[in-house]
Every structure is written in C-alpha cells, then in structure tokens.
Amino acid sequence: MTRDRRFDLIAFDWDGTLFDSTALIVQCIQSACSDLGAAVPSEADAAYVIGLGLHDALRRTVPGLSAERYSELGQRFRHHYLARQDELVLFAGTLAMLQALKARNHFLAVATGKARRGLDDALAHTQLQGLFDATRTADETAGKPHPLMLQQLMTQLGVVPERTLMVGDTTHDLMLARNAGTPRVAVSFGAHESEAFAEHRPLFVAHSTAELHRWLMDNA
C-alpha cells in the first residue's frame, strides 16, 4: 500500500511513554534494594535507569553490590512489580492515538527495555495484542542505547531510518534513535526531565499524550 506520510514506521518505548508505570518501577527498585540491605536510591536516580534492561538498570542503580547478588536483586524487583502490576494502565488517550495512527497505515512498533515476558503480559493486560506490527525487548537483542533494537525493527518491516520515528520518555530512547540514524520525539511525562532532551535534538517534546497525538497527526 502506498504511504503518503512522513514516517512509515513509528516505534514507541513502553514504560513511561505509553504505559503509566514510572512511579511503580521506581518504588519497586527502591523496595528491592531495601530487601537486600543495599543503599536505597533516590526517586531521581531510580527513574534515570528506566528504559534500560533490568540487569543494566540495577547495576547502574546499585553499583557497589557484589556481582552475585544482582540476580537476587532482580528477583526482588520482579516480586514487587508482579504483585502490583495490575494497578498499571495506559496513559489516557494512548489507545485512541495508536488506533488513529494505525488507521493512517503507519507501521507501529515497540522498542522497550522490558523483558519479553513482561511486555507480553503488559500487552495482554492492556488488550493491545495485534495492534503492533513488531516488538523488541531488551532480553532478545542489544539494550538501549545500542541501535540494534531499532535496526531490527526497521529490517523486519522494510523501513529505512529516515522514514522511521522513535518516541520515548528517556535520553536512552533518544540516544537509541540517534545511534540508529532515525528522527525522534520525546515525551516529558515519563522517567526523565525534559531539560535533558535538548542535546539529543528531538523534533518535538510532548507534555501530554493528547499533545503527542496532535503532533503525530499533523507531522508524522
């Protein structure tokens, strides 16, 4: 089908971009550290690592922990997260935005630091199975900001970098896009402060899902 839009593929980060999960992830990281008697990171420090794969995130959050305890720390994080994951929902307006983009024949993808099991559970919980044309998770490819995750999505869907847009809430997402040679849009309602986005030259910074929806409909 002929596509007359600027971008054929729009790839979204998941946590903090489509899914309102930032606060819970921060709390679960803090609880896991407390369980192990490790130094509990501040909210800002715990939020900064969101978007990375879990093990990379925990290593950055608690760099002084002995190597053999990171697996235990990951288990405690999953324990706390799974106990509360049913509290999580999509940001208001997300489903309508995705459906509108799909109706315009954009390919839609997810590029996330979650594990495959975690993403599949979240997609089932939000009833979004089948809406995305492709997804990649941190445990099945290189983690952010390495470009491989986005490169694999582009290869799978047959889209070149200049026709691909990455949307995310962290500098990790924007660096992923830069490394893959794709344009990018940031959202300020997730894990990272918007002041950190400028050096990565996003086309736009959206301060709500409604604002992101409007920009995409007008510019994507």
N, C-alpha and C positions, 0 to 999 in steps of 0.2 A: 504494500500500500504506500502511495506517495505521502510523504510527511512534509508539511509546509511550515513547521515550527522551527524556531532557532535551535532547539535541542531535541534530539531523538530519544535520548536516554536521560532520565532524572534519577540519580541514586541518592538515597536518604540514609543517613545514620539512623539508629533506632532510639536508644535511650537518650532522653533529653531533647530529641528533635521531633519524633512522632509520639513517643511514649513518655508519659509524665512520671518518670522513675528516678530522677536525680536525687531527690531528698531521701528516698528509701535506700538507694545504693550507698549514699554517704553514711546513713545510720548503720547499715549492715557492715560496712568496712570498719566503722568505729567499734561496733559490738564484737566483731571477730577479733580485733586487736585486744580489746578488753578481756575476752575469754582466755587469750593466751598470755595475758600479763604483759603485753607489749605496750609501748607508748601509743596512746590513742591520738590519731591525727586530728587536726582542726577540720572544721567543715570545708574550708577552702582547700586544704591540702588533699582531703579525701575526694573532693569534687574534681580536682585537677586531673586525676588519673582516669576518670570515667571516659570510656571510648577506647581505651587500650584493652588488650586481652587481660583476663583476670590475673594470671600469674605475673605478667609485666606490671600491672597496676599495683598489685600487692607488694612487689619488690621495690617499687618506687615509693610507696607509702610507708613501708617499714624497712628501710634499707639495712638496719642493724640486726635483723632477725637471722638466726642461723639458717643455712640453706635447707636443711632437712625439715624445718618447721613451716616452710611456705605451703606445702601440701596440706598440712593441718589447718593453717590459716585459711586457705581456700575452702576447705570443708566447712569451717565455722561460718564463713561468709555465705556459702550456699545454704547452710542450715537456717540462718536468719532470713535470707532472701526468700527461700521457698515457703517459709512459714507465713510470709506476709504478701506474697506476690499477687494474690487475688485482690489486694487493695488497689492495684495499679490499673490505670485506664489510659487510653489515648488522650492527647490534648484535645480539647473541644474544637471541633471543626476539622480535625485531621481526616476522618473518613470522607467527608464531603469533598475536601481538597483532592484526595487521591482519586476518588471516583471521577471528578471533573477532568483531571489530567489524563486518566485512562480513556475517557470519552473522546479526548482530542488525539488519541493514538500515540501518546508518548509511551515508550517502554519505561517501566518502573522497577527499581531495584533497591535492595537493602545492602549496605556495607557497614557491618557492625563489629564491635569488639566483643559481643556476646559469643558464647559457645553455641554450636548448632542446636543442642537440646534446648538451651534457654530461648533461642529465637523461635524455634518451632513451637514451644509451649506458649510463648507470648503471642504468636500469630494465631494460634488456636483460641487463646483466651479472648483476643480482640476480634475474632471471626474475620481475619484478613487473608486466610489461605486462598490462593488463587489470584489475588489481586496483583501480586508482584511477579514480574517475568523472570527474575533471577535474584538470588541472595547469596551473600558470602559472609562467613563468620570467622572469628579470629583463630579458632582451633582447626580450620581446614585450609588455611592459607597464611601468608605473612601478615602480621598485625600492623596496625597503623603506627606511624605514618608511611610505612613502606608502600609503594604504589601497586604491588601485585594484586591486592584485593580488587581494586578498581579496574586494573588492566584485565583481569579475568572476566569481570562482568562485561566490559566492552567487547572482548573477544567473543564471549558466548553469544552476545546479542548483535554482533556485527556492526558496532558503532565506533566511530573514530573519536579521539579525545575532544576535538573542538565542537563536536555535536553532543557532548556529554556534560551534564551539570551535576555537581556534588553539593548536597545540602547537609549541613551539620551544625552542632552546637558547641564544638570544641576546636581548639587550634590543631588538635590531632587530625580532625576531619579536613581542615583547610590545608594542612601540610600534605595529607594524603593526596588531595586533589592537585596541589601544585606539583608534587612529585610525579603524578600521572599525566600532567600536562593538560588538565581539564579546568574550565571555569568553575566557580564555586560561589555559593551563597551561605551566609551564616545566620543562625538564629540566636537571639540573646536571652532566651528564656530557659536555657538548659544549664550545663555544668560550668561553662567558662564565662568570665566577664567580657563584655563586648569590646572593652578597651584593648584587649589582646588581639583582636581580629585584624586591625588595620594593616599590620605588616604583611599579612597574607593576601591582601588585596581582593577581598570578596567583591562580587558585583553588587551585592546588596546585603544589608543586615536587617532582618525582620525581628520586630519586637513582640509579635504575636502570631499565632497560626493564621488568623484572618489576614494579617498584613502579608504574610508569606504567600497565602493563597492568591491574593490580589496581584502581587508582583509576578508570580508564576503565570497567571492567566494573561497578563499584559506583556510579559517579556520572554517567556520560555517557548 
